[in-house]
Amino acid sequence: MFETTKPEDYLLRLAASDLGRGYKALALAELEIRPGQVVLDLGCGPGADLPAFADATGDRGTVLGVDHDPQAVEQARERTGALAQVQVRRGDIHHLDLADRSVDRAHTDRVLQHVADPSAVLAETRRVLCPGSRAVFAEPDWDTLIIDYPDLGVARAYTRFVTEQAVRNAGIGRQLARLATRAGFTVDKVIPITATFHDREAADKVLGLQRVTARAVAAHYLTEHDAEQWLHHLAAEPFFASATLFIVAVSVYEPAGTHTTHRWRGAG
Ligand SMILES: C[S@@+](CC[C@H](N)C(=O)[O-])C[C@H]1O[C@@H](n2cnc3c(N)ncnc32)[C@H](O)[C@@H]1O
């Protein structure tokens, strides 16, 4: 009844869903990628966004995907093998193996929520971006997760488990504009995307309801009895849940008269 597939498969299926395609198209539009630019996808996962970035920057451009998960890197390489301008590297986005001001566009999609230090990643992203460049960060705020259930206390306990234990930086959505400003970016736009789920199976692909409920019981956020009733209700009754992801579009100030031509100097 509930979803149990490999994360990479899930990420690509989410990207191909109406929800994924909708907000990813918006993030792509906000990036304003021009032909020939260097585009950096931080935490690229299995490479869901790399082909669209390659298409936008064209044959003369460079798309660089970075992820610390070897399996994701392998899958992203397979997926983009035919695209000469795409390189996928294994690495930690806290420490990019890239020269200062060597990148025109940077992007995260549900990545800063997981990293050890989002401010450090933003500072590192700022370092490699050139004057006049742009970045787009698409990150959820898990405190916005609501799931319809008659007992609000149980529903809140589930969300509290998600925000306190399941996701490292669960409040990154609301914090991003402040952290990006602190890192030296100009925040141009914050676009909230509220996903609504009327179908339990679709929701489970994103939320992992059964798996997370079991963890919430183990961590004493829910009793076994509450969890059993909760899962039974979610499976048997009409379903509704929602959560909000924020697309934060930022730019790097370009002093008047600055010429921004730079050469791609990424380390091999
Ligand atoms: C939810 S997935 C999103 C993948 C992709 N952006 C997408 O939209 O499908 C988060 C990705 O961030 C990567 N990640 C998390 N922390 C990282 C870090 N410190 N350095 C590099 N990659 C990281 C994970 O390995 C994972 O592939």
The ligand as an SDF file (V2000), in Angstrom:
LIG
                    3D

 27 29  0  0  0  0  0  0  0  0999 V2000
   16.4890   15.1330   -2.3470 C   0  0  0  0  0  0  0  0  0  0  0  0
   17.9410   14.8190   -3.2760 S   0  0  0  0  0  0  0  0  0  0  0  0
   17.6770   15.9710   -4.6270 C   0  0  0  0  0  0  0  0  0  0  0  0
   18.4180   15.6010   -5.8770 C   0  0  0  0  0  0  0  0  0  0  0  0
   18.1920   16.5350   -7.0690 C   0  0  0  0  0  0  0  0  0  0  0  0
   18.5440   17.9030   -6.7400 N   0  0  0  0  0  0  0  0  0  0  0  0
   16.7690   16.4760   -7.5720 C   0  0  0  0  0  0  0  0  0  0  0  0
   16.0810   17.4880   -7.6420 O   0  0  0  0  0  0  0  0  0  0  0  0
   16.3390   15.3530   -7.9150 O   0  0  0  0  0  0  0  0  0  0  0  0
   19.2590   15.5890   -2.3550 C   0  0  0  0  0  0  0  0  0  0  0  0
   20.6350   15.3000   -2.9290 C   0  0  0  0  0  0  0  0  0  0  0  0
   21.6010   16.1070   -2.2400 O   0  0  0  0  0  0  0  0  0  0  0  0
   22.7880   15.3380   -2.0860 C   0  0  0  0  0  0  0  0  0  0  0  0
   23.5840   15.9290   -0.9910 N   0  0  0  0  0  0  0  0  0  0  0  0
   23.2120   16.1310    0.2960 C   0  0  0  0  0  0  0  0  0  0  0  0
   24.2110   16.6870    1.0130 N   0  0  0  0  0  0  0  0  0  0  0  0
   25.2480   16.8510    0.1440 C   0  0  0  0  0  0  0  0  0  0  0  0
   26.5760   17.3880    0.2810 C   0  0  0  0  0  0  0  0  0  0  0  0
   27.0240   17.8590    1.4560 N   0  0  0  0  0  0  0  0  0  0  0  0
   27.3780   17.4070   -0.8020 N   0  0  0  0  0  0  0  0  0  0  0  0
   26.9440   16.9230   -2.0000 C   0  0  0  0  0  0  0  0  0  0  0  0
   25.6810   16.4100   -2.1840 N   0  0  0  0  0  0  0  0  0  0  0  0
   24.8580   16.3720   -1.1320 C   0  0  0  0  0  0  0  0  0  0  0  0
   22.2640   13.9340   -1.7920 C   0  0  0  0  0  0  0  0  0  0  0  0
   23.2520   12.9470   -2.0260 O   0  0  0  0  0  0  0  0  0  0  0  0
   21.0780   13.8550   -2.7570 C   0  0  0  0  0  0  0  0  0  0  0  0
   21.4490   13.3090   -4.0120 O   0  0  0  0  0  0  0  0  0  0  0  0
  1  2  1  0
  2  3  1  0
  2 10  1  0
  3  4  1  0
  4  5  1  0
  5  6  1  0
  5  7  1  0
  7  8  2  0
  7  9  1  0
 10 11  1  0
 11 12  1  0
 11 26  1  0
 12 13  1  0
 13 14  1  0
 13 24  1  0
 14 15  1  0
 14 23  1  0
 15 16  2  0
 16 17  1  0
 17 18  1  0
 17 23  2  0
 18 19  1  0
 18 20  2  0
 20 21  1  0
 21 22  2  0
 22 23  1  0
 24 25  1  0
 24 26  1  0
 26 27  1  0
M  CHG  2   2   1   9  -1
M  END
$$$$
